[in-house]
Amino acid sequence: MMKSNPKIETIISNLKEYIPQIKEPYKIEEIGIFGSYVRGEETENSDLDILIKFSSSIDFGLLGFCQLENKLTDKLGIKVDLVIKDSLKINLKNNILDEVIYLGCAEKV
């Protein structure tokens, strides 16, 4: 569960505002955050872990993926590490899915 943290609340607000601009061009189905920021354990060197699920029809390659990661980094002012939901390793998947906070698109319940 997310601790009360003004910094993460600002990040969530900014990301929610930005989602409409990236949802269609990048065919994003789900987007959420997890990791140290969600747990309230971030340091000045922490990156923001963003879990993302793309439409199965998307094929913009590594360049498009890096472009999206850079756009999010620029918009949020924090280094972003994009993690593709469908590529999660089994040993990490449950931990990540247990703490992820979904922010938009086809939100999970």
Buried (B, 14 or more C-beta within 10 A) or exposed (E): EBEEBEEBEEBBEBBEEBEEEBBEEBBBBBBBBBBBBBBEEBEEEBBBBBBBBBEEEBEEEEEBBEBBBEBBBEBBEBEBBBBEBEEBEEEEEEEBBEBBBBBBBEEEE
